[in-house]
Amino acid sequence: MPSSLARGAAKDGHTAMSGACMWPILQHHEPDDFVLATGETHSVRSFVEVAVRRFGKEIFREG
């Protein structure tokens, strides 16, 4: 995870929850896919806008 995203998670207070969720995953004996979720829904558009802003850029849409 990029350090800027990790810092954001710590600011939001999700660090303890993430650690608690990761422990059972680390105890899993076989490789598998896991999803950790916050219960919040965000569109792909809003995710991309936030990610691009972190780099100091702006997205221009037409149509």
C-alpha positions as CSV (number, residue, x, y, z in Angstrom):
1,M,0.0,0.0,0.0
2,P,1.4,3.4,-0.9
3,S,2.5,5.3,2.2
4,S,0.1,8.2,1.5
5,L,-2.9,5.8,1.5
6,A,-1.6,4.2,4.7
7,R,-1.4,7.6,6.4
8,G,-5.0,8.3,5.3
9,A,-6.2,5.0,6.9
10,A,-4.4,5.8,10.2
11,K,-6.0,9.3,10.3
12,D,-9.5,7.8,9.8
13,G,-9.1,5.4,12.7
14,H,-9.4,2.3,10.6
15,T,-5.9,1.0,11.5
16,A,-7.1,-1.1,14.5
17,M,-10.0,-2.5,12.5
18,S,-7.6,-3.4,9.6
19,G,-5.2,-5.1,11.9
20,A,-8.1,-7.1,13.5
21,C,-9.3,-8.2,10.0
22,M,-5.8,-9.1,8.8
23,W,-5.0,-11.5,11.6
24,P,-7.5,-14.2,10.5
25,I,-6.3,-13.8,6.9
26,L,-2.7,-14.4,8.0
27,Q,-3.8,-17.5,9.9
28,H,-5.4,-19.0,6.8
29,H,-3.5,-22.1,5.7
30,E,-4.1,-22.0,1.9
31,P,-3.9,-19.0,-0.5
32,D,-7.3,-17.4,-1.2
33,D,-8.9,-14.1,-2.1
34,F,-10.1,-11.8,0.7
35,V,-11.9,-8.5,0.7
36,L,-11.7,-6.0,3.6
37,A,-14.5,-3.4,3.3
38,T,-15.5,-0.3,5.3
39,G,-19.2,-0.6,4.5
40,E,-19.0,2.7,2.5
41,T,-19.9,2.8,-1.1
42,H,-18.0,5.0,-3.6
43,S,-18.2,5.2,-7.3
44,V,-15.2,4.5,-9.5
45,R,-15.4,8.1,-10.7
46,S,-15.0,9.5,-7.2
47,F,-12.1,7.1,-6.5
48,V,-10.3,8.2,-9.7
49,E,-10.9,11.9,-8.9
50,V,-9.4,11.5,-5.4
51,A,-6.4,9.5,-6.7
52,V,-5.7,12.1,-9.4
53,R,-5.9,15.0,-7.0
54,R,-3.3,13.3,-4.8
55,F,-0.9,13.8,-7.7
56,G,-1.9,17.5,-8.1
57,K,-3.7,16.9,-11.4
58,E,-7.2,17.5,-12.6
59,I,-9.5,15.5,-14.8
60,F,-11.5,17.2,-17.6
61,R,-14.6,15.5,-18.8
62,E,-16.6,16.1,-22.0
63,G,-20.0,14.9,-22.8
